[in-house]
């Protein structure tokens, strides 16, 4: 039931914090291991929270504990988008400050808005145009393409946001009775297979230096898998438009964690671009909430 805003915000912020912890682990390991190899273990260990959530899912039990879903091809194919997104995201951690990567991932709502036009047939009105424009201005301020220090590598977090957005939009095509943990599980299996193929084809593998690194991989997968599930469960406790403004607190999480673990403090590059990205996201979610209320009044 969408009736507990406080719990929804706590779940969402906890999920975002865990995803930041995952990012810290990735950035720590990325100097020594290829992105595709990290992606394999991120999804392998990330299945553990999925299995636990599935076991306690009432929907799954009500449906006879079925593991094979009707749209299993779509479930696995979403892994292609996520594997590309993870490859871009994990590579970006090697070259870009932690907080900048986290902020540019918030271009996701703008990506979803644009993708929903060809994929879901949604219309592109004035407010959506303003939201996308605001996000684009924010990206420009952060990227600073007019600067002599501009590097095309900074596009990687945006490509990651695009891949994650494609996976998010296509997730709307599943039947309503498909348990969320099962959708998530199929996506992680597909992502792991794609990443494993990249590892094999391009020999993207490095032997582990120590058991400590394997332990960090385990933490990375558990944090990523649990964080994703907490975000999903949070969105089911309250309207997304009410939760979303609190989500941007994660940018400050990332800024502080980047300073603590990597001595990074990219405030000059982060602002004012981050404000434009936040404004764009808020416009999108507020309009979604408005249209939903209009539809409810007509019923």
Backbone bond lengths (Angstrom), bond angles and torsions (degrees), N, CA, C in turn:
res aa  C-N    CA-C-N  psi(-1)  N-CA   C-N-CA  omega(-1)  CA-C   N-CA-C  phi
1 X - - - 1.462 - - 1.528 109.82 -
2 X 1.358 116.07 137.98 1.454 120.48 179.96 1.528 109.35 -90.41
3 X 1.325 117.10 74.92 1.457 119.73 -174.15 1.519 113.12 -141.26
4 X 1.298 118.87 11.46 1.458 120.75 -176.00 1.522 109.03 -134.36
5 X 1.332 115.38 86.15 1.459 120.43 -175.98 1.519 111.65 -65.18
6 X 1.334 117.25 -42.00 1.466 120.44 -178.16 1.526 110.74 -59.10
7 X 1.344 116.76 -48.15 1.462 120.19 179.56 1.521 110.91 -64.28
8 X 1.332 116.46 -39.09 1.464 120.60 179.98 1.526 111.22 -61.76
9 X 1.326 116.67 -42.42 1.470 121.16 179.96 1.523 110.35 -67.15
10 X 1.335 116.83 -42.02 1.467 120.59 178.66 1.525 110.40 -61.65
11 X 1.337 117.00 -44.95 1.461 120.71 179.30 1.529 110.98 -62.93
12 X 1.326 116.55 -44.28 1.465 120.55 -177.86 1.523 112.06 -65.76
13 X 1.336 116.09 -45.97 1.462 119.35 179.90 1.524 111.22 -66.06
14 X 1.333 116.60 -36.68 1.468 119.94 176.40 1.520 110.47 -63.83
15 X 1.343 115.73 -41.68 1.459 120.03 178.15 1.519 111.94 -63.11
16 X 1.331 116.34 -43.67 1.460 120.35 179.71 1.520 111.46 -65.88
17 X 1.328 116.68 -38.04 1.473 120.18 177.59 1.528 110.53 -63.56
18 X 1.341 117.12 -41.39 1.465 120.42 178.34 1.528 110.93 -65.56
19 X 1.320 117.08 -37.09 1.465 119.67 176.99 1.523 110.89 -66.63
20 X 1.338 116.62 -33.73 1.464 119.57 173.59 1.527 110.63 -65.45
21 X 1.334 116.26 -39.80 1.470 120.01 176.57 1.527 110.62 -61.67
22 X 1.329 116.07 -40.16 1.462 120.43 175.03 1.526 110.26 -59.39
23 X 1.328 115.71 -44.30 1.464 119.96 179.63 1.513 112.66 -61.96
24 X 1.320 117.20 -38.60 1.464 121.22 177.52 1.521 110.33 -62.02
25 X 1.342 115.90 -43.82 1.464 119.88 178.87 1.520 111.00 -62.41
26 X 1.327 116.35 -41.44 1.470 120.80 179.73 1.525 110.08 -64.09
27 X 1.329 116.16 -46.26 1.467 119.88 -178.48 1.531 110.59 -63.55
28 X 1.332 115.98 -34.51 1.466 120.99 178.40 1.528 111.07 -66.66
29 X 1.331 116.75 -41.14 1.462 121.51 -175.22 1.530 113.20 -88.03
30 X 1.329 116.94 -18.28 1.468 119.88 -170.12 1.525 113.39 -64.25
31 X 1.316 118.50 -22.79 1.466 120.35 178.76 1.520 112.19 -68.06
32 X 1.333 116.69 -22.91 1.465 120.43 -172.54 1.528 114.20 -115.00
33 X 1.341 117.98 -15.10 1.464 119.95 -175.47 1.529 110.42 -133.18
34 X 1.348 117.30 142.64 1.470 120.87 179.14 1.526 111.71 -63.99
35 X 1.340 115.42 153.15 1.461 120.89 -177.90 1.524 111.79 -60.63
36 X 1.340 117.59 -41.07 1.467 120.52 -178.36 1.527 111.29 -63.98
37 X 1.326 116.90 -37.79 1.465 120.84 178.50 1.535 110.35 -64.93
38 X 1.321 116.60 -42.61 1.461 120.41 177.45 1.527 110.83 -63.64
39 X 1.328 116.19 -37.81 1.463 120.93 179.57 1.524 111.45 -62.98
40 X 1.330 116.40 -39.12 1.471 120.29 179.10 1.526 109.99 -58.45
41 X 1.323 116.94 -48.34 1.462 120.05 -176.33 1.528 111.90 -77.63
42 X 1.319 116.77 -29.02 1.476 119.02 174.47 1.531 109.81 -58.53
43 X 1.321 116.98 -44.09 1.462 120.56 -176.92 1.528 112.37 -81.51
44 X 1.332 116.32 -31.31 1.461 119.46 177.42 1.528 110.35 -63.95
45 X 1.325 116.83 -53.15 1.461 120.37 -180.00 1.530 111.63 -73.93
46 X 1.341 116.61 -24.44 1.462 120.37 178.45 1.516 113.03 -69.83
47 X 1.333 116.83 -14.52 1.466 119.88 177.12 1.525 112.14 -72.85
48 X 1.329 117.04 -22.42 1.466 120.14 -177.39 1.529 111.03 -59.45
49 X 1.350 119.47 -51.07 1.476 118.75 176.28 1.527 112.57 -61.67
50 X 1.353 116.51 -32.71 1.470 120.07 178.86 1.523 111.31 -63.27
51 X 1.329 116.35 -45.01 1.461 120.29 179.33 1.532 111.13 -63.68
52 X 1.330 115.82 -39.71 1.465 119.63 179.30 1.531 110.33 -64.92
53 X 1.349 115.78 -46.35 1.468 119.88 179.49 1.521 111.38 -64.24
54 X 1.326 116.38 -36.95 1.465 120.29 179.50 1.522 110.37 -66.14
55 X 1.317 116.97 -39.69 1.460 121.26 -179.10 1.533 110.83 -61.82
56 X 1.352 115.90 -35.05 1.461 119.86 -178.92 1.534 112.81 -95.91
57 X 1.343 117.18 7.12 1.466 121.13 -179.98 1.526 110.85 -78.87
58 X 1.325 116.23 119.49 1.454 120.67 179.74 1.522 111.10 -66.68
59 X 1.351 116.45 -36.71 1.469 120.90 178.26 1.522 111.12 -60.19
60 X 1.317 115.91 -40.28 1.465 120.04 -179.43 1.520 110.71 -66.36
61 X 1.314 117.26 -42.58 1.460 121.17 178.49 1.528 110.81 -66.26
62 X 1.345 116.57 -39.44 1.460 120.46 179.68 1.521 112.19 -64.81
63 X 1.332 116.66 -29.24 1.465 121.44 -179.66 1.522 112.96 -90.43
64 X 1.336 116.29 14.24 1.461 119.36 175.89 1.509 114.50 82.27
65 X 1.342 117.08 21.72 1.473 122.88 178.85 1.529 112.03 55.98
66 X 1.324 116.01 40.06 1.464 120.06 179.42 1.523 110.63 -74.39
67 X 1.328 115.74 135.01 1.465 121.06 179.44 1.526 110.82 -98.33
68 X 1.327 116.94 -31.62 1.460 121.21 179.04 1.519 109.20 -85.71
69 X 1.324 117.47 121.81 1.457 121.63 179.25 1.528 109.92 -99.67
70 X 1.332 116.30 159.69 1.463 121.01 -177.51 1.532 111.39 -60.70
71 X 1.319 116.18 -40.92 1.471 120.58 -176.03 1.530 110.83 -102.95
72 X 1.328 115.12 50.13 1.462 119.72 -176.20 1.526 112.14 -65.51
73 X 1.339 116.96 -31.48 1.477 118.99 178.51 1.528 110.55 -64.50
74 X 1.325 116.05 -45.11 1.460 120.02 177.34 1.524 110.25 -63.03
75 X 1.338 116.25 -40.84 1.456 120.62 179.99 1.517 112.30 -57.84
76 X 1.325 115.97 -43.01 1.465 120.22 179.40 1.525 111.72 -76.35
77 X 1.345 116.27 -37.05 1.468 119.70 -176.32 1.532 111.91 -66.15
78 X 1.327 117.16 -28.10 1.460 119.92 176.76 1.520 110.72 -59.37
79 X 1.317 116.25 -23.03 1.457 120.50 177.77 1.519 113.21 -62.83
80 X 1.345 117.03 -25.76 1.467 120.47 177.62 1.522 109.47 -63.53
81 X 1.335 116.10 -47.00 1.464 120.05 -179.87 1.526 110.98 -63.24
82 X 1.326 115.57 -43.91 1.467 119.60 -176.31 1.527 111.03 -69.14
83 X 1.342 117.40 -37.43 1.465 119.89 -179.82 1.528 110.61 -64.34
84 X 1.336 117.43 -40.17 1.467 120.80 176.42 1.526 109.69 -65.03
85 X 1.345 115.87 -42.48 1.463 120.16 179.50 1.526 111.01 -61.69
86 X 1.321 116.62 -44.45 1.462 120.01 -179.90 1.523 111.48 -65.82
87 X 1.311 116.65 -38.52 1.467 120.18 178.69 1.529 110.28 -60.73
88 X 1.351 115.76 -44.46 1.461 120.00 179.04 1.525 111.36 -68.42
89 X 1.328 116.03 -43.32 1.463 120.53 -177.83 1.521 111.34 -64.34
90 X 1.324 116.80 -48.00 1.460 120.44 -176.59 1.525 111.07 -66.26
91 X 1.334 116.85 -34.72 1.466 119.92 177.43 1.520 110.67 -69.12
92 X 1.336 116.81 -36.70 1.464 120.16 -178.59 1.525 111.66 -63.91
93 X 1.343 117.33 -31.99 1.461 119.96 179.11 1.533 111.80 -61.61
94 X 1.329 116.07 -23.03 1.460 120.29 -177.73 1.526 111.73 -75.03
95 X 1.340 116.90 -25.09 1.464 120.33 -171.46 1.529 114.45 -121.58
96 X 1.329 117.51 -18.03 1.466 121.08 -170.96 1.524 109.78 -119.47
97 X 1.333 118.49 139.77 1.460 120.99 177.55 1.530 112.21 -53.12
98 X 1.307 115.84 144.92 1.461 123.41 -172.97 1.534 111.90 -55.97
99 X 1.334 117.41 -46.98 1.464 121.29 -176.33 1.530 111.60 -66.66
100 X 1.334 117.54 -33.95 1.465 120.21 178.63 1.521 111.00 -66.87
101 X 1.325 116.36 -40.79 1.468 120.32 177.92 1.525 109.65 -61.05
102 X 1.340 116.46 -46.87 1.465 120.82 -178.66 1.522 111.29 -61.68
103 X 1.323 117.03 -40.26 1.466 120.74 -178.83 1.520 111.66 -67.66
104 X 1.314 117.13 -43.46 1.467 120.66 -177.06 1.524 111.82 -70.43
105 X 1.338 116.66 -19.34 1.464 119.20 173.46 1.522 111.28 -67.08
106 X 1.338 116.88 -20.44 1.458 120.37 179.40 1.522 112.61 -77.09
107 X 1.318 117.00 4.93 1.465 119.18 168.88 1.527 109.59 -74.94
108 X 1.339 117.14 -4.36 1.462 122.17 179.85 1.522 114.07 -52.32
109 X 1.368 119.38 -48.91 1.463 119.00 179.34 1.525 113.46 -57.42
110 X 1.348 117.00 -37.57 1.455 119.73 176.88 1.530 110.78 -66.73
111 X 1.333 115.89 -39.09 1.459 120.51 177.84 1.530 110.68 -62.73
112 X 1.339 115.31 -44.92 1.461 119.70 179.65 1.524 110.51 -60.87
113 X 1.332 116.27 -41.42 1.466 120.79 179.54 1.518 111.15 -60.36
114 X 1.331 116.49 -44.75 1.465 120.12 -179.85 1.528 111.52 -68.44
115 X 1.326 116.87 -41.64 1.465 120.84 -177.68 1.520 112.26 -69.88
116 X 1.331 117.14 -28.08 1.465 120.75 -178.72 1.525 111.73 -68.00
117 X 1.330 117.05 -18.86 1.472 119.72 179.68 1.529 110.83 -69.07
118 X 1.354 119.89 -56.07 1.468 118.72 179.06 1.523 113.96 -77.43
119 X 1.356 117.54 -30.76 1.467 119.85 -173.14 1.523 113.55 -87.82
120 X 1.347 116.43 -33.20 1.459 120.14 -177.12 1.527 113.16 -116.70
121 X 1.324 116.06 -2.09 1.465 119.60 176.74 1.515 114.51 74.55
122 X 1.333 118.48 20.40 1.455 120.51 179.88 1.533 110.84 -77.32
123 X 1.346 115.36 155.16 1.462 120.81 -178.69 1.525 110.59 -88.24
124 X 1.320 114.60 157.26 1.469 121.07 -176.72 1.527 107.80 -114.60
125 X 1.353 116.29 95.70 1.450 121.17 -176.36 1.512 113.21 -96.40
126 X 1.343 114.62 -167.57 1.462 121.68 -175.64 1.522 111.79 -63.13
127 X 1.345 116.77 -48.22 1.464 119.89 -175.60 1.530 111.82 -66.58
128 X 1.317 116.93 -38.54 1.460 119.75 177.63 1.529 110.02 -66.18
129 X 1.332 115.89 -37.04 1.470 119.94 177.49 1.526 110.53 -62.92
130 X 1.354 116.22 -43.47 1.458 120.31 179.15 1.530 111.17 -64.41
131 X 1.327 115.96 -39.29 1.464 120.58 -179.68 1.518 111.07 -64.04
132 X 1.328 116.36 -47.43 1.462 120.55 -179.94 1.524 110.33 -65.20
133 X 1.330 116.78 -39.88 1.463 120.92 178.74 1.528 110.76 -63.06
134 X 1.341 116.49 -42.93 1.462 120.55 178.21 1.525 110.98 -61.49
135 X 1.343 116.23 -44.54 1.463 119.66 177.62 1.516 111.97 -62.59
136 X 1.329 116.84 -39.38 1.470 121.12 179.68 1.528 110.85 -64.85
137 X 1.335 116.89 -40.84 1.470 120.96 177.37 1.529 110.06 -62.88
138 X 1.351 115.94 -42.06 1.459 119.72 178.08 1.514 112.45 -60.76
139 X 1.334 115.98 -41.85 1.463 120.66 178.13 1.523 110.81 -61.29
140 X 1.334 115.98 -42.84 1.471 120.49 -179.40 1.534 110.91 -62.16
141 X 1.326 116.42 -41.55 1.475 119.86 179.90 1.529 111.03 -63.55
142 X 1.339 116.13 -38.20 1.465 119.35 -179.75 1.523 111.30 -75.28
143 X 1.328 117.19 -42.01 1.463 121.02 -177.75 1.522 112.32 -71.72
144 X 1.350 116.26 -35.64 1.471 122.22 -177.44 1.525 111.74 49.97
145 X 1.345 117.03 61.71 1.474 119.46 -178.97 1.530 113.35 -64.01
146 X 1.330 116.61 -15.96 1.462 120.90 178.15 1.531 112.09 -82.25
147 X 1.325 116.89 -8.13 1.461 120.89 -177.42 1.532 111.18 -83.26
148 X 1.310 115.38 150.28 1.465 120.32 176.65 1.524 111.55 -68.22
149 X 1.333 117.09 -20.83 1.464 121.81 -179.12 1.524 112.95 -89.13
150 X 1.333 117.26 4.04 1.465 120.51 -178.21 1.529 110.99 -61.25
151 X 1.338 114.83 133.94 1.459 121.34 178.38 1.519 108.14 -132.58
152 X 1.328 116.66 133.96 1.463 121.66 -176.87 1.536 112.04 -62.40
153 X 1.340 116.96 -15.76 1.473 121.71 177.80 1.522 110.92 -57.58
154 X 1.330 117.52 -28.63 1.456 120.45 -176.03 1.529 112.17 -68.25
155 X 1.340 116.83 -10.32 1.468 120.67 175.49 1.530 112.15 -75.34
156 X 1.319 117.16 -16.49 1.470 120.39 -175.18 1.531 113.62 -58.39
157 X 1.351 119.88 -45.49 1.477 117.94 178.41 1.526 112.91 -61.69
158 X 1.339 116.58 -30.89 1.468 119.96 178.65 1.520 109.97 -69.93
159 X 1.329 116.70 -40.84 1.468 120.30 176.16 1.527 110.42 -64.12
160 X 1.340 116.11 -36.01 1.462 119.85 176.35 1.525 110.39 -63.93
161 X 1.335 116.56 -43.54 1.466 120.59 178.14 1.525 110.89 -61.25
162 X 1.333 116.52 -36.87 1.468 120.65 178.08 1.531 110.73 -64.70
163 X 1.328 117.05 -44.31 1.463 120.52 179.24 1.519 112.24 -63.44
164 X 1.328 116.68 -43.99 1.463 120.46 178.25 1.527 110.93 -65.92
165 X 1.325 116.88 -35.10 1.466 120.79 179.58 1.523 111.21 -67.89
166 X 1.332 116.93 -39.36 1.460 120.23 175.61 1.522 110.74 -60.69
167 X 1.315 116.36 -41.85 1.466 120.11 178.31 1.525 110.62 -65.47
168 X 1.324 116.61 -37.59 1.464 120.32 -179.41 1.524 111.45 -68.35
169 X 1.322 117.03 -44.29 1.463 120.47 -179.17 1.522 110.84 -65.23
170 X 1.325 116.81 -44.23 1.467 119.61 -179.07 1.526 111.70 -67.78
171 X 1.342 117.97 -21.68 1.465 120.78 177.58 1.526 111.29 -65.29
172 X 1.333 117.15 -21.32 1.457 121.09 179.65 1.518 112.29 -73.08
173 X 1.323 116.93 -10.49 1.461 120.81 -178.44 1.525 113.29 -86.37
174 X 1.333 117.39 -4.45 1.460 119.71 178.63 1.529 109.79 -78.11
175 X 1.321 115.24 150.64 1.457 119.56 177.84 1.521 109.55 -65.67
176 X 1.327 116.37 150.44 1.455 121.91 -172.33 1.533 112.68 -65.23
177 X 1.341 116.51 -22.01 1.462 119.62 -177.92 1.531 113.01 -87.45
178 X 1.340 117.10 2.10 1.468 120.27 178.76 1.531 109.37 -80.53
179 X 1.332 118.98 119.23 1.467 121.09 -178.44 1.525 112.01 -59.41
180 X 1.322 115.94 136.74 1.465 121.09 -178.67 1.531 112.81 -57.37
181 X 1.349 119.81 -45.91 1.468 118.79 178.83 1.525 112.94 -58.50
182 X 1.338 116.88 -31.67 1.462 119.98 -179.74 1.529 110.96 -72.15
183 X 1.332 116.64 -38.93 1.472 120.61 174.94 1.525 109.34 -61.37
184 X 1.321 115.57 -45.11 1.461 120.86 179.99 1.524 111.14 -63.49
185 X 1.336 116.00 -38.98 1.462 120.89 -179.19 1.523 111.00 -65.14
186 X 1.322 117.39 -44.69 1.462 120.88 178.37 1.525 110.57 -61.47
187 X 1.325 116.16 -41.36 1.461 119.55 178.88 1.511 112.20 -61.80
188 X 1.330 116.50 -40.28 1.467 119.96 -179.53 1.522 111.48 -70.23
189 X 1.330 117.47 -36.26 1.469 120.08 175.90 1.525 110.06 -63.08
190 X 1.337 116.45 -46.55 1.463 120.17 178.53 1.508 112.41 -60.98
191 X 1.338 116.08 -41.60 1.468 120.67 179.01 1.520 111.13 -64.79
192 X 1.320 116.58 -43.29 1.459 120.35 -179.36 1.528 111.32 -63.22
193 X 1.338 116.87 -41.07 1.472 120.41 179.22 1.521 110.37 -63.91
194 X 1.341 117.03 -45.26 1.469 120.55 179.01 1.524 111.31 -61.30
195 X 1.324 116.17 -44.43 1.468 120.05 179.59 1.523 111.46 -65.34
196 X 1.321 116.34 -38.17 1.465 120.48 178.87 1.526 110.78 -64.74
197 X 1.328 116.66 -38.22 1.467 120.55 176.65 1.529 110.61 -62.71
198 X 1.335 116.61 -40.84 1.465 120.19 177.69 1.527 110.88 -63.29
199 X 1.321 115.52 -40.93 1.471 120.22 178.50 1.521 110.60 -60.36
200 X 1.338 116.80 -44.48 1.472 121.80 -177.45 1.522 111.43 -70.79
201 X 1.337 116.36 -48.20 1.470 120.91 -174.88 1.526 111.75 -65.82
202 X 1.335 116.43 -43.20 1.466 120.15 -174.84 1.535 112.86 -104.72
203 X 1.326 116.64 12.85 1.470 121.74 178.63 1.526 111.92 51.64
204 X 1.339 115.37 44.97 1.458 120.56 -177.66 1.528 109.74 -90.51
205 X 1.309 115.56 69.83 1.461 120.52 -177.57 1.509 110.48 -142.47
206 X 1.314 115.37 136.49 1.459 121.83 173.73 1.525 108.05 -128.70
207 X 1.326 116.63 135.23 1.460 119.65 178.25 1.530 110.00 -63.91
208 X 1.315 115.49 143.57 1.458 119.72 -177.14 1.520 110.61 -70.25
209 X 1.317 114.78 137.76 1.460 120.68 -176.90 1.523 112.13 -77.10
210 X 1.345 115.80 -31.79 1.465 118.89 -175.80 1.519 110.01 -160.57
211 X 1.335 115.11 166.63 1.466 120.23 174.37 1.532 110.64 -68.13
212 X 1.320 115.77 -24.09 1.466 119.16 177.84 1.523 110.60 -62.60
213 X 1.326 116.72 -40.97 1.470 120.16 177.90 1.526 111.06 -64.26
214 X 1.326 116.56 -38.15 1.474 120.02 177.22 1.526 109.97 -64.78
215 X 1.334 116.12 -37.83 1.465 120.51 177.25 1.531 110.43 -63.52
216 X 1.337 117.04 -41.03 1.464 121.34 177.35 1.535 110.13 -63.11
217 X 1.344 116.66 -38.39 1.468 120.45 176.46 1.525 110.99 -61.71
218 X 1.315 116.33 -41.25 1.461 120.89 178.60 1.526 110.30 -62.30
219 X 1.320 116.40 -46.49 1.464 120.84 178.17 1.528 109.93 -61.08
220 X 1.328 116.60 -41.27 1.462 121.73 179.50 1.525 111.17 -58.68
221 X 1.336 116.03 -48.05 1.459 120.25 -178.96 1.513 112.62 -66.83
222 X 1.335 116.97 -43.71 1.461 120.81 179.70 1.524 111.30 -64.12
223 X 1.337 116.42 -42.35 1.466 120.34 179.61 1.518 110.87 -65.63
224 X 1.342 116.79 -43.42 1.455 120.03 -179.82 1.516 112.76 -66.17
225 X 1.334 116.10 -45.45 1.461 120.18 -179.88 1.512 112.54 -65.54
226 X 1.331 117.01 -43.43 1.459 121.18 -179.82 1.523 110.96 -69.34
227 X 1.338 116.39 -40.95 1.462 119.84 179.73 1.514 112.16 -60.94
228 X 1.320 116.76 -42.76 1.464 120.70 178.85 1.522 111.68 -62.26
229 X 1.324 116.57 -43.08 1.461 120.66 179.62 1.537 111.45 -65.80
230 X 1.333 117.33 -39.77 1.460 119.95 179.04 1.523 111.54 -63.45
231 X 1.339 117.01 -36.59 1.464 120.12 176.60 1.527 110.77 -63.25
232 X 1.329 116.20 -42.19 1.463 120.50 -179.73 1.525 110.62 -65.13
233 X 1.332 116.11 -46.60 1.459 119.21 -179.44 1.532 111.46 -66.35
234 X 1.330 116.77 -34.75 1.459 119.80 176.81 1.512 112.06 -62.52
235 X 1.339 116.10 -39.86 1.466 120.52 -179.40 1.521 112.04 -67.38
236 X 1.314 117.35 -16.51 1.464 121.05 178.90 1.530 112.43 -91.91
237 X 1.326 117.10 -4.17 1.465 120.78 -178.38 1.524 112.59 -98.40
238 X 1.318 117.80 -17.96 1.464 120.97 179.87 1.522 108.81 -159.00
239 X 1.326 115.88 166.63 1.460 119.94 178.78 1.533 109.34 -63.26
240 X 1.343 114.70 137.60 1.462 120.20 -177.22 1.523 111.39 -59.94
241 X 1.347 116.85 -34.97 1.463 120.52 -179.17 1.528 111.77 -65.18
242 X 1.343 117.65 -24.90 1.456 121.27 178.73 1.530 111.54 -85.25
243 X 1.333 116.22 -29.46 1.468 120.49 -179.42 1.522 110.94 -79.17
244 X 1.331 115.24 -39.64 1.456 121.25 -167.22 1.530 115.30 -54.92
245 X 1.359 120.33 -42.45 1.475 117.85 179.61 1.523 113.41 -56.66
246 X 1.330 117.44 -31.73 1.463 120.99 178.74 1.539 111.44 -73.34
247 X 1.343 116.09 -26.48 1.462 120.13 -177.66 1.524 112.22 -60.75
248 X 1.339 116.35 -29.71 1.455 118.85 -176.54 1.529 112.83 -71.32
249 X 1.336 116.44 -7.85 1.467 119.47 171.53 1.528 109.43 -60.17
250 X 1.332 115.69 -24.87 1.475 120.98 -179.14 1.524 111.61 -59.65
251 X 1.335 117.63 -28.84 1.465 120.27 178.02 1.527 109.89 -60.76
252 X 1.329 116.53 -39.49 1.467 120.43 179.21 1.529 110.52 -74.68
253 X 1.363 116.36 -33.82 1.465 118.80 171.02 1.527 109.65 -53.63
254 X 1.337 114.72 -51.51 1.465 120.91 -175.74 1.521 111.41 -63.29
255 X 1.330 116.35 -38.52 1.462 120.33 -179.86 1.537 110.36 -63.73
256 X 1.326 116.27 -44.82 1.468 120.86 -179.19 1.524 111.07 -69.45
257 X 1.332 117.03 -44.35 1.468 120.42 179.99 1.530 111.21 -64.87
258 X 1.340 116.57 -37.49 1.463 119.89 176.90 1.506 112.00 -62.67
259 X 1.347 115.91 -36.52 1.463 119.52 178.13 1.531 111.09 -71.70
260 X 1.334 116.88 -41.56 1.464 120.71 -178.05 1.528 111.74 -64.84
261 X 1.336 116.53 -46.83 1.464 119.76 -171.88 1.532 113.55 -92.37
262 X 1.333 117.88 -28.53 1.467 119.10 -173.20 1.530 113.21 -127.88
263 X 1.334 116.92 6.08 1.470 121.65 178.63 1.522 111.80 56.40
264 X 1.326 116.34 38.25 1.465 122.14 178.67 1.532 108.87 -105.03
265 X 1.321 116.06 138.93 1.459 120.97 177.58 1.539 109.04 -146.60
266 X 1.352 117.10 69.42 1.467 120.96 -172.53 1.533 113.45 -85.45
267 X 1.333 116.64 48.20 1.469 120.49 -175.45 1.523 111.35 -62.37
268 X 1.340 117.10 -40.60 1.465 120.38 -177.90 1.526 111.42 -61.06
269 X 1.330 116.53 -36.75 1.463 119.81 -179.54 1.529 111.55 -84.44
270 X 1.312 116.68 -23.94 1.468 120.78 -175.78 1.522 111.88 -76.89
271 X 1.317 117.20 -38.77 1.464 121.70 -177.58 1.530 109.43 -114.78
272 X 1.364 118.06 144.27 1.463 128.90 10.74 1.536 114.58 -89.18
273 X 1.343 117.85 3.39 1.457 119.85 -175.77 1.519 113.38 -56.19
274 X 1.353 116.05 -39.25 1.470 119.85 -178.90 1.520 111.51 -60.92
275 X 1.351 117.30 -35.71 1.461 119.99 -179.56 1.532 111.32 -64.67
276 X 1.320 116.99 -40.07 1.470 120.27 179.04 1.527 111.12 -65.69
277 X 1.331 116.84 -38.98 1.469 120.60 177.77 1.530 110.22 -65.43
278 X 1.339 116.64 -41.49 1.457 120.91 178.54 1.527 110.70 -63.81
279 X 1.325 117.36 -44.73 1.468 121.35 179.61 1.526 110.58 -60.05
280 X 1.345 116.31 -43.23 1.462 120.14 178.77 1.511 111.75 -60.73
281 X 1.328 116.89 -43.16 1.465 120.52 179.36 1.516 112.09 -65.29
282 X 1.339 117.04 -40.85 1.461 120.69 -179.82 1.527 110.92 -64.57
283 X 1.322 117.22 -41.22 1.474 120.64 178.48 1.520 110.39 -59.07
284 X 1.320 116.79 -44.39 1.466 121.08 -178.20 1.522 111.02 -61.78
285 X 1.329 116.83 -48.14 1.452 119.83 -176.33 1.525 112.38 -70.50
286 X 1.335 117.19 -35.63 1.457 119.60 176.87 1.524 111.23 -64.70
287 X 1.315 117.03 -39.52 1.472 119.94 178.37 1.515 111.05 -68.43
288 X 1.332 117.01 -37.08 1.462 119.64 176.60 1.521 110.51 -61.68
289 X 1.339 116.17 -41.28 1.459 120.65 178.85 1.529 110.71 -65.95
290 X 1.335 116.66 -38.93 1.469 121.41 179.20 1.524 111.23 -62.73
291 X 1.338 116.36 -48.00 1.461 120.05 -179.38 1.521 111.57 -65.09
292 X 1.323 116.36 -33.86 1.463 118.95 179.26 1.526 110.39 -66.40
293 X 1.334 117.00 -41.61 1.460 120.23 179.06 1.517 111.04 -66.33
294 X 1.334 116.47 -36.04 1.470 119.82 177.53 1.525 110.81 -63.26
295 X 1.336 115.99 -41.52 1.475 119.87 179.58 1.523 110.88 -65.88
296 X 1.353 115.74 -39.23 1.468 119.38 -179.26 1.526 111.54 -65.73
297 X 1.322 117.32 -33.89 1.469 120.76 179.55 1.528 111.45 -68.98
298 X 1.325 115.43 -28.29 1.467 118.86 -178.79 1.528 112.07 -79.04
299 X 1.330 117.09 -18.32 1.463 120.86 -177.96 1.536 111.67 -78.14
